């Protein structure tokens, strides 16, 4: 009889812990707004170095005589690399 009561209490305690874990998982689930903000942040972290590289490269190319896009292309590619590394580091957190 005591063994059955002990098993009953263990089962009751186990179910109670499972319910608490499930409620916590539901409460901690990210909202659509939080996910949207996170994706927007990832986008900005990637795009800003690319745009900055394009503007800086265009400015440098305008200082050179003749028609040249070498700095623009180089700095856009560098911006893509920097943006990809930033996104990787942000996702790794």
mmCIF file as gemmi writes it, N, C-alpha and C atoms, coordinates in Angstrom:
data_model
loop_
_atom_site.group_PDB
_atom_site.id
_atom_site.type_symbol
_atom_site.label_atom_id
_atom_site.label_alt_id
_atom_site.label_comp_id
_atom_site.label_asym_id
_atom_site.label_entity_id
_atom_site.label_seq_id
_atom_site.pdbx_PDB_ins_code
_atom_site.Cartn_x
_atom_site.Cartn_y
_atom_site.Cartn_z
_atom_site.occupancy
_atom_site.B_iso_or_equiv
_atom_site.pdbx_formal_charge
_atom_site.auth_seq_id
_atom_site.auth_asym_id
_atom_site.pdbx_PDB_model_num
ATOM 1 N N . UNK Axp A 1 ? 0.82 -1.197 0 1 0 ? 1 A 1
ATOM 2 C CA . UNK Axp A 1 ? 0 0 0 1 0 ? 1 A 1
ATOM 3 C C . UNK Axp A 1 ? 0.861 1.257 0 1 0 ? 1 A 1
ATOM 4 N N . UNK Axp A 2 ? 1.895 1.254 0.859 1 0 ? 2 A 1
ATOM 5 C CA . UNK Axp A 2 ? 2.779 2.42 0.912 1 0 ? 2 A 1
ATOM 6 C C . UNK Axp A 2 ? 3.514 2.604 -0.408 1 0 ? 2 A 1
ATOM 7 N N . UNK Axp A 3 ? 3.859 1.485 -1.045 1 0 ? 3 A 1
ATOM 8 C CA . UNK Axp A 3 ? 4.563 1.564 -2.329 1 0 ? 3 A 1
ATOM 9 C C . UNK Axp A 3 ? 3.665 2.21 -3.38 1 0 ? 3 A 1
ATOM 10 N N . UNK Axp A 4 ? 2.365 1.88 -3.387 1 0 ? 4 A 1
ATOM 11 C CA . UNK Axp A 4 ? 1.436 2.471 -4.348 1 0 ? 4 A 1
ATOM 12 C C . UNK Axp A 4 ? 1.282 3.96 -4.105 1 0 ? 4 A 1
ATOM 13 N N . UNK Axp A 5 ? 1.221 4.361 -2.839 1 0 ? 5 A 1
ATOM 14 C CA . UNK Axp A 5 ? 1.11 5.784 -2.518 1 0 ? 5 A 1
ATOM 15 C C . UNK Axp A 5 ? 2.365 6.529 -2.951 1 0 ? 5 A 1
ATOM 16 N N . UNK Axp A 6 ? 3.501 5.9 -2.74 1 0 ? 6 A 1
ATOM 17 C CA . UNK Axp A 6 ? 4.763 6.516 -3.127 1 0 ? 6 A 1
ATOM 18 C C . UNK Axp A 6 ? 4.807 6.691 -4.649 1 0 ? 6 A 1
ATOM 19 N N . UNK Axp A 7 ? 4.416 5.641 -5.384 1 0 ? 7 A 1
ATOM 20 C CA . UNK Axp A 7 ? 4.388 5.719 -6.85 1 0 ? 7 A 1
ATOM 21 C C . UNK Axp A 7 ? 3.402 6.775 -7.324 1 0 ? 7 A 1
ATOM 22 N N . UNK Axp A 8 ? 2.262 6.868 -6.646 1 0 ? 8 A 1
ATOM 23 C CA . UNK Axp A 8 ? 1.248 7.857 -6.996 1 0 ? 8 A 1
ATOM 24 C C . UNK Axp A 8 ? 1.797 9.27 -6.809 1 0 ? 8 A 1
ATOM 25 N N . UNK Axp A 9 ? 2.497 9.521 -5.722 1 0 ? 9 A 1
ATOM 26 C CA . UNK Axp A 9 ? 3.073 10.838 -5.454 1 0 ? 9 A 1
ATOM 27 C C . UNK Axp A 9 ? 4.183 11.164 -6.466 1 0 ? 9 A 1
ATOM 28 N N . UNK Axp A 10 ? 4.976 10.153 -6.815 1 0 ? 10 A 1
ATOM 29 C CA . UNK Axp A 10 ? 6.022 10.381 -7.817 1 0 ? 10 A 1
ATOM 30 C C . UNK Axp A 10 ? 5.409 10.726 -9.17 1 0 ? 10 A 1
ATOM 31 N N . UNK Axp A 11 ? 4.373 10.004 -9.544 1 0 ? 11 A 1
ATOM 32 C CA . UNK Axp A 11 ? 3.693 10.268 -10.803 1 0 ? 11 A 1
ATOM 33 C C . UNK Axp A 11 ? 3.067 11.662 -10.794 1 0 ? 11 A 1
ATOM 34 N N . UNK Axp A 12 ? 2.43 12 -9.703 1 0 ? 12 A 1
ATOM 35 C CA . UNK Axp A 12 ? 1.792 13.31 -9.57 1 0 ? 12 A 1
ATOM 36 C C . UNK Axp A 12 ? 2.843 14.418 -9.678 1 0 ? 12 A 1
ATOM 37 N N . UNK Axp A 13 ? 3.962 14.243 -9.022 1 0 ? 13 A 1
ATOM 38 C CA . UNK Axp A 13 ? 5.048 15.225 -9.059 1 0 ? 13 A 1
ATOM 39 C C . UNK Axp A 13 ? 5.632 15.332 -10.47 1 0 ? 13 A 1
ATOM 40 N N . UNK Axp A 14 ? 5.8 14.202 -11.132 1 0 ? 14 A 1
ATOM 41 C CA . UNK Axp A 14 ? 6.339 14.184 -12.483 1 0 ? 14 A 1
ATOM 42 C C . UNK Axp A 14 ? 5.407 14.907 -13.463 1 0 ? 14 A 1
ATOM 43 N N . UNK Axp A 15 ? 4.119 14.65 -13.346 1 0 ? 15 A 1
ATOM 44 C CA . UNK Axp A 15 ? 3.139 15.312 -14.216 1 0 ? 15 A 1
ATOM 45 C C . UNK Axp A 15 ? 3.119 16.813 -13.939 1 0 ? 15 A 1
ATOM 46 N N . UNK Axp A 16 ? 3.194 17.181 -12.671 1 0 ? 16 A 1
ATOM 47 C CA . UNK Axp A 16 ? 3.198 18.596 -12.305 1 0 ? 16 A 1
ATOM 48 C C . UNK Axp A 16 ? 4.407 19.309 -12.911 1 0 ? 16 A 1
ATOM 49 N N . UNK Axp A 17 ? 5.578 18.683 -12.852 1 0 ? 17 A 1
ATOM 50 C CA . UNK Axp A 17 ? 6.785 19.269 -13.448 1 0 ? 17 A 1
ATOM 51 C C . UNK Axp A 17 ? 6.664 19.387 -14.957 1 0 ? 17 A 1
ATOM 52 N N . UNK Axp A 18 ? 6.072 18.371 -15.586 1 0 ? 18 A 1
ATOM 53 C CA . UNK Axp A 18 ? 5.887 18.403 -17.042 1 0 ? 18 A 1
ATOM 54 C C . UNK Axp A 18 ? 4.954 19.537 -17.455 1 0 ? 18 A 1
ATOM 55 N N . UNK Axp A 19 ? 3.893 19.722 -16.714 1 0 ? 19 A 1
ATOM 56 C CA . UNK Axp A 19 ? 2.953 20.804 -17.009 1 0 ? 19 A 1
ATOM 57 C C . UNK Axp A 19 ? 3.626 22.159 -16.829 1 0 ? 19 A 1
ATOM 58 N N . UNK Axp A 20 ? 4.413 22.314 -15.779 1 0 ? 20 A 1
ATOM 59 C CA . UNK Axp A 20 ? 5.133 23.569 -15.563 1 0 ? 20 A 1
ATOM 60 C C . UNK Axp A 20 ? 6.108 23.848 -16.703 1 0 ? 20 A 1
ATOM 61 N N . UNK Axp A 21 ? 6.826 22.815 -17.169 1 0 ? 21 A 1
ATOM 62 C CA . UNK Axp A 21 ? 7.767 22.983 -18.282 1 0 ? 21 A 1
ATOM 63 C C . UNK Axp A 21 ? 7.034 23.376 -19.558 1 0 ? 21 A 1
ATOM 64 N N . UNK Axp A 22 ? 5.879 22.765 -19.8 1 0 ? 22 A 1
ATOM 65 C CA . UNK Axp A 22 ? 5.103 23.086 -20.999 1 0 ? 22 A 1
ATOM 66 C C . UNK Axp A 22 ? 4.588 24.516 -20.951 1 0 ? 22 A 1
ATOM 67 N N . UNK Axp A 23 ? 4.102 24.958 -19.797 1 0 ? 23 A 1
ATOM 68 C CA . UNK Axp A 23 ? 3.626 26.333 -19.656 1 0 ? 23 A 1
ATOM 69 C C . UNK Axp A 23 ? 4.758 27.326 -19.855 1 0 ? 23 A 1
ATOM 70 N N . UNK Axp A 24 ? 5.928 27.018 -19.306 1 0 ? 24 A 1
ATOM 71 C CA . UNK Axp A 24 ? 7.085 27.898 -19.467 1 0 ? 24 A 1
ATOM 72 C C . UNK Axp A 24 ? 7.503 27.973 -20.929 1 0 ? 24 A 1
ATOM 73 N N . UNK Axp A 25 ? 7.472 26.848 -21.642 1 0 ? 25 A 1
ATOM 74 C CA . UNK Axp A 25 ? 7.835 26.833 -23.064 1 0 ? 25 A 1
ATOM 75 C C . UNK Axp A 25 ? 6.866 27.672 -23.882 1 0 ? 25 A 1
ATOM 76 N N . UNK Axp A 26 ? 5.589 27.602 -23.547 1 0 ? 26 A 1
ATOM 77 C CA . UNK Axp A 26 ? 4.594 28.4 -24.26 1 0 ? 26 A 1
ATOM 78 C C . UNK Axp A 26 ? 4.793 29.883 -23.961 1 0 ? 26 A 1
ATOM 79 N N . UNK Axp A 27 ? 5.071 30.231 -22.709 1 0 ? 27 A 1
ATOM 80 C CA . UNK Axp A 27 ? 5.27 31.632 -22.337 1 0 ? 27 A 1
ATOM 81 C C . UNK Axp A 27 ? 6.545 32.215 -22.932 1 0 ? 27 A 1
ATOM 82 N N . UNK Axp A 28 ? 7.588 31.398 -23.087 1 0 ? 28 A 1
ATOM 83 C CA . UNK Axp A 28 ? 8.871 31.877 -23.597 1 0 ? 28 A 1
ATOM 84 C C . UNK Axp A 28 ? 8.953 31.877 -25.12 1 0 ? 28 A 1
ATOM 85 N N . UNK Axp A 29 ? 7.929 31.396 -25.779 1 0 ? 29 A 1
ATOM 86 C CA . UNK Axp A 29 ? 7.935 31.346 -27.239 1 0 ? 29 A 1
ATOM 87 C C . UNK Axp A 29 ? 7.987 32.773 -27.789 1 0 ? 29 A 1
ATOM 88 N N . UNK Axp A 30 ? 8.897 33.03 -28.747 1 0 ? 30 A 1
ATOM 89 C CA . UNK Axp A 30 ? 9.001 34.388 -29.289 1 0 ? 30 A 1
ATOM 90 C C . UNK Axp A 30 ? 7.745 34.774 -30.069 1 0 ? 30 A 1
ATOM 91 N N . UNK Axp A 31 ? 7.38 36.027 -29.968 1 0 ? 31 A 1
ATOM 92 C CA . UNK Axp A 31 ? 6.201 36.525 -30.665 1 0 ? 31 A 1
ATOM 93 C C . UNK Axp A 31 ? 6.557 36.866 -32.111 1 0 ? 31 A 1
ATOM 94 N N . UNK Axp A 32 ? 5.542 37.094 -32.909 1 0 ? 32 A 1
ATOM 95 C CA . UNK Axp A 32 ? 5.76 37.477 -34.307 1 0 ? 32 A 1
ATOM 96 C C . UNK Axp A 32 ? 6.506 38.807 -34.363 1 0 ? 32 A 1
ATOM 97 N N . UNK Axp A 33 ? 6.165 39.715 -33.473 1 0 ? 33 A 1
ATOM 98 C CA . UNK Axp A 33 ? 6.835 41.013 -33.437 1 0 ? 33 A 1
ATOM 99 C C . UNK Axp A 33 ? 8.324 40.843 -33.132 1 0 ? 33 A 1
ATOM 100 N N . UNK Axp A 34 ? 8.655 40.019 -32.153 1 0 ? 34 A 1
ATOM 101 C CA . UNK Axp A 34 ? 10.059 39.808 -31.795 1 0 ? 34 A 1
ATOM 102 C C . UNK Axp A 34 ? 10.819 39.162 -32.948 1 0 ? 34 A 1
ATOM 103 N N . UNK Axp A 35 ? 10.207 38.223 -33.64 1 0 ? 35 A 1
ATOM 104 C CA . UNK Axp A 35 ? 10.859 37.586 -34.779 1 0 ? 35 A 1
ATOM 105 C C . UNK Axp A 35 ? 11.053 38.574 -35.925 1 0 ? 35 A 1
ATOM 106 N N . UNK Axp A 36 ? 10.071 39.453 -36.139 1 0 ? 36 A 1
ATOM 107 C CA . UNK Axp A 36 ? 10.183 40.464 -37.186 1 0 ? 36 A 1
ATOM 108 C C . UNK Axp A 36 ? 11.311 41.438 -36.887 1 0 ? 36 A 1
ATOM 109 N N . UNK Axp A 37 ? 11.412 41.87 -35.65 1 0 ? 37 A 1
ATOM 110 C CA . UNK Axp A 37 ? 12.493 42.773 -35.258 1 0 ? 37 A 1
ATOM 111 C C . UNK Axp A 37 ? 13.842 42.088 -35.442 1 0 ? 37 A 1
ATOM 112 N N . UNK Axp A 38 ? 13.935 40.827 -35.081 1 0 ? 38 A 1
ATOM 113 C CA . UNK Axp A 38 ? 15.187 40.086 -35.215 1 0 ? 38 A 1
ATOM 114 C C . UNK Axp A 38 ? 15.597 39.971 -36.685 1 0 ? 38 A 1
ATOM 115 N N . UNK Axp A 39 ? 14.641 39.625 -37.553 1 0 ? 39 A 1
ATOM 116 C CA . UNK Axp A 39 ? 14.953 39.523 -38.98 1 0 ? 39 A 1
ATOM 117 C C . UNK Axp A 39 ? 15.313 40.874 -39.572 1 0 ? 39 A 1
ATOM 118 N N . UNK Axp A 40 ? 14.644 41.939 -39.129 1 0 ? 40 A 1
ATOM 119 C CA . UNK Axp A 40 ? 14.99 43.279 -39.588 1 0 ? 40 A 1
ATOM 120 C C . UNK Axp A 40 ? 16.394 43.667 -39.172 1 0 ? 40 A 1
ATOM 121 N N . UNK Axp A 41 ? 16.766 43.304 -37.974 1 0 ? 41 A 1
ATOM 122 C CA . UNK Axp A 41 ? 18.122 43.575 -37.49 1 0 ? 41 A 1
ATOM 123 C C . UNK Axp A 41 ? 19.15 42.822 -38.329 1 0 ? 41 A 1
ATOM 124 N N . UNK Axp A 42 ? 18.864 41.563 -38.628 1 0 ? 42 A 1
ATOM 125 C CA . UNK Axp A 42 ? 19.776 40.792 -39.476 1 0 ? 42 A 1
ATOM 126 C C . UNK Axp A 42 ? 19.928 41.441 -40.844 1 0 ? 42 A 1
ATOM 127 N N . UNK Axp A 43 ? 18.831 41.914 -41.394 1 0 ? 43 A 1
ATOM 128 C CA . UNK Axp A 43 ? 18.881 42.58 -42.703 1 0 ? 43 A 1
ATOM 129 C C . UNK Axp A 43 ? 19.729 43.833 -42.674 1 0 ? 43 A 1
ATOM 130 N N . UNK Axp A 44 ? 19.521 44.649 -41.648 1 0 ? 44 A 1
ATOM 131 C CA . UNK Axp A 44 ? 20.312 45.883 -41.541 1 0 ? 44 A 1
ATOM 132 C C . UNK Axp A 44 ? 21.789 45.597 -41.33 1 0 ? 44 A 1
ATOM 133 N N . UNK Axp A 45 ? 22.075 44.608 -40.506 1 0 ? 45 A 1
ATOM 134 C CA . UNK Axp A 45 ? 23.469 44.257 -40.236 1 0 ? 45 A 1
ATOM 135 C C . UNK Axp A 45 ? 24.167 43.813 -41.521 1 0 ? 45 A 1
ATOM 136 N N . UNK Axp A 46 ? 23.429 43.176 -42.427 1 0 ? 46 A 1
ATOM 137 C CA . UNK Axp A 46 ? 24.027 42.751 -43.686 1 0 ? 46 A 1
ATOM 138 C C . UNK Axp A 46 ? 24.09 43.881 -44.709 1 0 ? 46 A 1
ATOM 139 N N . UNK Axp A 47 ? 23.034 44.674 -44.822 1 0 ? 47 A 1
ATOM 140 C CA . UNK Axp A 47 ? 22.928 45.67 -45.892 1 0 ? 47 A 1
ATOM 141 C C . UNK Axp A 47 ? 23.782 46.911 -45.628 1 0 ? 47 A 1
ATOM 142 N N . UNK Axp A 48 ? 23.884 47.357 -44.395 1 0 ? 48 A 1
ATOM 143 C CA . UNK Axp A 48 ? 24.599 48.607 -44.124 1 0 ? 48 A 1
ATOM 144 C C . UNK Axp A 48 ? 26.063 48.591 -44.577 1 0 ? 48 A 1
ATOM 145 N N . UNK Axp A 49 ? 26.84 47.539 -44.326 1 0 ? 49 A 1
ATOM 146 C CA . UNK Axp A 49 ? 28.214 47.555 -44.84 1 0 ? 49 A 1
ATOM 147 C C . UNK Axp A 49 ? 28.277 47.567 -46.372 1 0 ? 49 A 1
ATOM 148 N N . UNK Axp A 50 ? 27.325 46.918 -47.028 1 0 ? 50 A 1
ATOM 149 C CA . UNK Axp A 50 ? 27.311 46.899 -48.492 1 0 ? 50 A 1
ATOM 150 C C . UNK Axp A 50 ? 27.034 48.299 -49.035 1 0 ? 50 A 1
ATOM 151 N N . UNK Axp A 51 ? 26.03 48.966 -48.482 1 0 ? 51 A 1
ATOM 152 C CA . UNK Axp A 51 ? 25.682 50.319 -48.934 1 0 ? 51 A 1
ATOM 153 C C . UNK Axp A 51 ? 26.807 51.3 -48.616 1 0 ? 51 A 1
ATOM 154 N N . UNK Axp A 52 ? 27.381 51.182 -47.434 1 0 ? 52 A 1
ATOM 155 C CA . UNK Axp A 52 ? 28.498 52.065 -47.078 1 0 ? 52 A 1
ATOM 156 C C . UNK Axp A 52 ? 29.678 51.84 -48.018 1 0 ? 52 A 1
ATOM 157 N N . UNK Axp A 53 ? 29.958 50.599 -48.366 1 0 ? 53 A 1
ATOM 158 C CA . UNK Axp A 53 ? 31.03 50.303 -49.308 1 0 ? 53 A 1
ATOM 159 C C . UNK Axp A 53 ? 30.742 50.869 -50.684 1 0 ? 53 A 1
ATOM 160 N N . UNK Axp A 54 ? 29.495 50.799 -51.121 1 0 ? 54 A 1
ATOM 161 C CA . UNK Axp A 54 ? 29.129 51.346 -52.428 1 0 ? 54 A 1
ATOM 162 C C . UNK Axp A 54 ? 29.314 52.86 -52.46 1 0 ? 54 A 1
ATOM 163 N N . UNK Axp A 55 ? 28.849 53.537 -51.433 1 0 ? 55 A 1
ATOM 164 C CA . UNK Axp A 55 ? 28.992 54.994 -51.402 1 0 ? 55 A 1
ATOM 165 C C . UNK Axp A 55 ? 30.456 55.415 -51.302 1 0 ? 55 A 1
ATOM 166 N N . UNK Axp A 56 ? 31.201 54.77 -50.449 1 0 ? 56 A 1
ATOM 167 C CA . UNK Axp A 56 ? 32.612 55.111 -50.305 1 0 ? 56 A 1
ATOM 168 C C . UNK Axp A 56 ? 33.375 54.802 -51.591 1 0 ? 56 A 1
ATOM 169 N N . UNK Axp A 57 ? 33.101 53.661 -52.199 1 0 ? 57 A 1
ATOM 170 C CA . UNK Axp A 57 ? 33.748 53.309 -53.464 1 0 ? 57 A 1
ATOM 171 C C . UNK Axp A 57 ? 33.404 54.27 -54.573 1 0 ? 57 A 1
ATOM 172 N N . UNK Axp A 58 ? 32.148 54.679 -54.649 1 0 ? 58 A 1
ATOM 173 C CA . UNK Axp A 58 ? 31.731 55.652 -55.678 1 0 ? 58 A 1
ATOM 174 C C . UNK Axp A 58 ? 32.433 56.987 -55.458 1 0 ? 58 A 1
ATOM 175 N N . UNK Axp A 59 ? 32.551 57.398 -54.221 1 0 ? 59 A 1
ATOM 176 C CA . UNK Axp A 59 ? 33.231 58.663 -53.915 1 0 ? 59 A 1
ATOM 177 C C . UNK Axp A 59 ? 34.706 58.576 -54.305 1 0 ? 59 A 1
ATOM 178 N N . UNK Axp A 60 ? 35.354 57.456 -53.959 1 0 ? 60 A 1
ATOM 179 C CA . UNK Axp A 60 ? 36.763 57.289 -54.334 1 0 ? 60 A 1
ATOM 180 C C . UNK Axp A 60 ? 36.939 57.252 -55.851 1 0 ? 60 A 1
ATOM 181 N N . UNK Axp A 61 ? 36.026 56.566 -56.552 1 0 ? 61 A 1
ATOM 182 C CA . UNK Axp A 61 ? 36.115 56.51 -58.014 1 0 ? 61 A 1
ATOM 183 C C . UNK Axp A 61 ? 35.886 57.872 -58.652 1 0 ? 61 A 1
ATOM 184 N N . UNK Axp A 62 ? 35.083 58.709 -58.038 1 0 ? 62 A 1
ATOM 185 C CA . UNK Axp A 62 ? 34.852 60.043 -58.605 1 0 ? 62 A 1
ATOM 186 C C . UNK Axp A 62 ? 36.097 60.921 -58.471 1 0 ? 62 A 1
ATOM 187 N N . UNK Axp A 63 ? 36.983 60.594 -57.573 1 0 ? 63 A 1
ATOM 188 C CA . UNK Axp A 63 ? 38.22 61.346 -57.394 1 0 ? 63 A 1
ATOM 189 C C . UNK Axp A 63 ? 39.287 60.97 -58.433 1 0 ? 63 A 1
ATOM 190 N N . UNK Axp A 64 ? 39.115 59.797 -59.061 1 0 ? 64 A 1
ATOM 191 C CA . UNK Axp A 64 ? 40.085 59.343 -60.057 1 0 ? 64 A 1
ATOM 192 C C . UNK Axp A 64 ? 39.747 59.921 -61.427 1 0 ? 64 A 1
ATOM 193 N N . UNK Axp A 65 ? 40.758 60.23 -62.236 1 0 ? 65 A 1
ATOM 194 C CA . UNK Axp A 65 ? 40.465 60.735 -63.585 1 0 ? 65 A 1
ATOM 195 C C . UNK Axp A 65 ? 39.917 59.612 -64.477 1 0 ? 65 A 1
ATOM 196 N N . UNK Axp A 66 ? 39.003 59.97 -65.367 1 0 ? 66 A 1
ATOM 197 C CA . UNK Axp A 66 ? 38.428 58.979 -66.27 1 0 ? 66 A 1
ATOM 198 C C . UNK Axp A 66 ? 37.309 58.198 -65.595 1 0 ? 66 A 1
ATOM 199 N N . UNK Axp A 67 ? 36.863 57.172 -66.32 1 0 ? 67 A 1
ATOM 200 C CA . UNK Axp A 67 ? 35.762 56.353 -65.814 1 0 ? 67 A 1
ATOM 201 C C . UNK Axp A 67 ? 36.338 55.124 -65.117 1 0 ? 67 A 1
ATOM 202 N N . UNK Axp A 68 ? 35.995 54.957 -63.854 1 0 ? 68 A 1
ATOM 203 C CA . UNK Axp A 68 ? 36.507 53.827 -63.094 1 0 ? 68 A 1
ATOM 204 C C . UNK Axp A 68 ? 35.466 53.375 -62.084 1 0 ? 68 A 1
ATOM 205 N N . UNK Axp A 69 ? 35.345 52.061 -61.925 1 0 ? 69 A 1
ATOM 206 C CA . UNK Axp A 69 ? 34.448 51.509 -60.906 1 0 ? 69 A 1
ATOM 207 C C . UNK Axp A 69 ? 35.185 50.494 -60.042 1 0 ? 69 A 1
ATOM 208 N N . UNK Axp A 70 ? 36.482 50.52 -60.098 1 0 ? 70 A 1
ATOM 209 C CA . UNK Axp A 70 ? 37.254 49.508 -59.369 1 0 ? 70 A 1
ATOM 210 C C . UNK Axp A 70 ? 37.073 49.62 -57.864 1 0 ? 70 A 1
ATOM 211 N N . UNK Axp A 71 ? 37.09 50.844 -57.342 1 0 ? 71 A 1
ATOM 212 C CA . UNK Axp A 71 ? 36.892 50.998 -55.896 1 0 ? 71 A 1
ATOM 213 C C . UNK Axp A 71 ? 35.461 50.641 -55.505 1 0 ? 71 A 1
ATOM 214 N N . UNK Axp A 72 ? 34.514 50.997 -56.323 1 0 ? 72 A 1
ATOM 215 C CA . UNK Axp A 72 ? 33.116 50.699 -56.013 1 0 ? 72 A 1
ATOM 216 C C . UNK Axp A 72 ? 32.895 49.189 -55.91 1 0 ? 72 A 1
ATOM 217 N N . UNK Axp A 73 ? 33.353 48.456 -56.906 1 0 ? 73 A 1
ATOM 218 C CA . UNK Axp A 73 ? 33.167 47.003 -56.904 1 0 ? 73 A 1
ATOM 219 C C . UNK Axp A 73 ? 33.925 46.364 -55.742 1 0 ? 73 A 1
ATOM 220 N N . UNK Axp A 74 ? 35.151 46.818 -55.524 1 0 ? 74 A 1
ATOM 221 C CA . UNK Axp A 74 ? 35.958 46.251 -54.449 1 0 ? 74 A 1
ATOM 222 C C . UNK Axp A 74 ? 35.301 46.463 -53.09 1 0 ? 74 A 1
ATOM 223 N N . UNK Axp A 75 ? 34.842 47.678 -52.845 1 0 ? 75 A 1
ATOM 224 C CA . UNK Axp A 75 ? 34.257 47.969 -51.536 1 0 ? 75 A 1
ATOM 225 C C . UNK Axp A 75 ? 32.864 47.365 -51.367 1 0 ? 75 A 1
ATOM 226 N N . UNK Axp A 76 ? 32.13 47.164 -52.467 1 0 ? 76 A 1
ATOM 227 C CA . UNK Axp A 76 ? 30.852 46.438 -52.363 1 0 ? 76 A 1
ATOM 228 C C . UNK Axp A 76 ? 31.122 44.993 -51.961 1 0 ? 76 A 1
ATOM 229 N N . UNK Axp A 77 ? 32.095 44.361 -52.591 1 0 ? 77 A 1
ATOM 230 C CA . UNK Axp A 77 ? 32.429 42.977 -52.239 1 0 ? 77 A 1
ATOM 231 C C . UNK Axp A 77 ? 32.941 42.882 -50.802 1 0 ? 77 A 1
ATOM 232 N N . UNK Axp A 78 ? 33.739 43.862 -50.403 1 0 ? 78 A 1
ATOM 233 C CA . UNK Axp A 78 ? 34.197 43.887 -49.004 1 0 ? 78 A 1
ATOM 234 C C . UNK Axp A 78 ? 33.009 44.064 -48.057 1 0 ? 78 A 1
ATOM 235 N N . UNK Axp A 79 ? 32.041 44.906 -48.437 1 0 ? 79 A 1
ATOM 236 C CA . UNK Axp A 79 ? 30.839 45.099 -47.628 1 0 ? 79 A 1
ATOM 237 C C . UNK Axp A 79 ? 30.014 43.834 -47.509 1 0 ? 79 A 1
ATOM 238 N N . UNK Axp A 80 ? 29.928 43.049 -48.603 1 0 ? 80 A 1
ATOM 239 C CA . UNK Axp A 80 ? 29.205 41.771 -48.557 1 0 ? 80 A 1
ATOM 240 C C . UNK Axp A 80 ? 29.899 40.824 -47.585 1 0 ? 80 A 1
ATOM 241 N N . UNK Axp A 81 ? 31.22 40.771 -47.643 1 0 ? 81 A 1
ATOM 242 C CA . UNK Axp A 81 ? 31.97 39.908 -46.739 1 0 ? 81 A 1
ATOM 243 C C . UNK Axp A 81 ? 31.779 40.337 -45.284 1 0 ? 81 A 1
ATOM 244 N N . UNK Axp A 82 ? 31.919 41.626 -45.024 1 0 ? 82 A 1
ATOM 245 C CA . UNK Axp A 82 ? 31.759 42.135 -43.648 1 0 ? 82 A 1
ATOM 246 C C . UNK Axp A 82 ? 30.333 41.901 -43.157 1 0 ? 82 A 1
ATOM 247 N N . UNK Axp A 83 ? 29.346 42.137 -44.016 1 0 ? 83 A 1
ATOM 248 C CA . UNK Axp A 83 ? 27.953 41.9 -43.634 1 0 ? 83 A 1
ATOM 249 C C . UNK Axp A 83 ? 27.682 40.444 -43.327 1 0 ? 83 A 1
ATOM 250 N N . UNK Axp A 84 ? 28.248 39.538 -44.129 1 0 ? 84 A 1
ATOM 251 C CA . UNK Axp A 84 ? 28.048 38.108 -43.889 1 0 ? 84 A 1
ATOM 252 C C . UNK Axp A 84 ? 28.685 37.688 -42.567 1 0 ? 84 A 1
ATOM 253 N N . UNK Axp A 85 ? 29.864 38.205 -42.274 1 0 ? 85 A 1
ATOM 254 C CA . UNK Axp A 85 ? 30.514 37.886 -41 1 0 ? 85 A 1
ATOM 255 C C . UNK Axp A 85 ? 29.686 38.433 -39.834 1 0 ? 85 A 1
ATOM 256 N N . UNK Axp A 86 ? 29.165 39.653 -39.981 1 0 ? 86 A 1
ATOM 257 C CA . UNK Axp A 86 ? 28.331 40.234 -38.921 1 0 ? 86 A 1
ATOM 258 C C . UNK Axp A 86 ? 27.08 39.402 -38.67 1 0 ? 86 A 1
ATOM 259 N N . UNK Axp A 87 ? 26.433 38.973 -39.75 1 0 ? 87 A 1
ATOM 260 C CA . UNK Axp A 87 ? 25.229 38.142 -39.602 1 0 ? 87 A 1
ATOM 261 C C . UNK Axp A 87 ? 25.579 36.822 -38.939 1 0 ? 87 A 1
ATOM 262 N N . UNK Axp A 88 ? 26.686 36.217 -39.328 1 0 ? 88 A 1
ATOM 263 C CA . UNK Axp A 88 ? 27.115 34.959 -38.712 1 0 ? 88 A 1
ATOM 264 C C . UNK Axp A 88 ? 27.338 35.141 -37.219 1 0 ? 88 A 1
ATOM 265 N N . UNK Axp A 89 ? 28.03 36.215 -36.851 1 0 ? 89 A 1
ATOM 266 C CA . UNK Axp A 89 ? 28.308 36.451 -35.439 1 0 ? 89 A 1
ATOM 267 C C . UNK Axp A 89 ? 27.033 36.73 -34.644 1 0 ? 89 A 1
ATOM 268 N N . UNK Axp A 90 ? 26.086 37.432 -35.271 1 0 ? 90 A 1
ATOM 269 C CA . UNK Axp A 90 ? 24.822 37.717 -34.6 1 0 ? 90 A 1
ATOM 270 C C . UNK Axp A 90 ? 23.997 36.426 -34.424 1 0 ? 90 A 1
ATOM 271 N N . UNK Axp A 91 ? 24.011 35.565 -35.426 1 0 ? 91 A 1
ATOM 272 C CA . UNK Axp A 91 ? 23.274 34.303 -35.307 1 0 ? 91 A 1
ATOM 273 C C . UNK Axp A 91 ? 23.924 33.357 -34.319 1 0 ? 91 A 1
ATOM 274 N N . UNK Axp A 92 ? 25.245 33.449 -34.192 1 0 ? 92 A 1
ATOM 275 C CA . UNK Axp A 92 ? 25.966 32.561 -33.296 1 0 ? 92 A 1
ATOM 276 C C . UNK Axp A 92 ? 25.635 32.851 -31.831 1 0 ? 92 A 1
ATOM 277 N N . UNK Axp A 93 ? 25.258 34.078 -31.526 1 0 ? 93 A 1
ATOM 278 C CA . UNK Axp A 93 ? 24.946 34.446 -30.13 1 0 ? 93 A 1
ATOM 279 C C . UNK Axp A 93 ? 23.795 33.692 -29.643 1 0 ? 93 A 1
